[in-house]
Amino acid sequence: MILRVVIGILIGGLAGFAVGYFGKCSTGACPITSNPYISTAVGAAIGFLTAWTK
């Protein structure tokens, strides 16, 4: 159970970082894609919730 949650957090964080790093918003009005740190946190949270509920 714990290993699944850790892997979910890592995969979600990595996916979130990729979205924040490569998916730049040209205006800066997109809070998730304009900052890789925020998108990493959001991705890790989604990965945690996905792994925890299964």
C-alpha positions, -999 to 999 in steps of 0.1 A, spaced: 0 0 0 27 25 10 48 16 -20 19 22 -43 13 56 -28 49 66 -31 51 55 -67 18 74 -74 33 106 -59 65 102 -79 47 95 -112 22 123 -106 50 148 -96 71 139 -127 41 143 -150 32 176 -133 68 189 -137 68 179 -174 35 199 -179 49 229 -161 83 228 -178 73 221 -214 37 235 -214 45 272 -210 17 296 -211 26 326 -233 6 351 -212 15 338 -177 -22 337 -168 -22 299 -165 -11 292 -129 -4 255 -134 14 255 -167 34 288 -160 52 275 -129 68 240 -128 68 240 -90 30 245 -88 24 219 -115 47 194 -97 27 199 -65 -6 195 -82 6 164 -101 19 148 -69 -14 155 -52 -33 139 -80 -10 109 -80 -14 105 -43 -52 107 -45 -53 82 -74 -30 57 -57 -47 61 -23 -83 54 -36 -75 22 -54 
